[in-house]
Amino acid sequence: MAKKAMIEREKKRQRLVAKYAEKRAALKEVIKDESKPMEERFRASLKLAGLPRNSSPTRLHNRCQLTGRPHAYYRKLKVSRIMLRELGSHGQIPGMVKSSW
């Protein structure tokens, strides 16, 4: 049950990142613009801090799409090493053959 929850939580974070990406970029431009008055830049930084935490791209984490495992993640296949081995053993990954000796 916890595995599904972590996968859903990560999907929610991805949706929030996509939703607030433009707003975050616009606020960061105002903050970096030296020609703007200090008060306006400060207000922009407060607005940026007021956005949801999970809308920041740094909060995203690569997780296995099948188990939710965050470690030993293969980016191309979006699965962990454990699921890669299991799927390869069952012949469910095209072109992959698990060798054993």
Secondary structure as GFF3:
##gff-version 3
##sequence-region A 1 101
A	DSSP	alpha_helix	2	32	.	.	.	ID=ss1
A	DSSP	alpha_helix	38	50	.	.	.	ID=ss2
A	DSSP	three_ten_helix	53	55	.	.	.	ID=ss3
A	DSSP	three_ten_helix	57	59	.	.	.	ID=ss4
A	DSSP	beta_strand	73	74	.	.	.	ID=ss5
A	DSSP	beta_strand	79	80	.	.	.	ID=ss6
A	DSSP	alpha_helix	81	89	.	.	.	ID=ss7
###
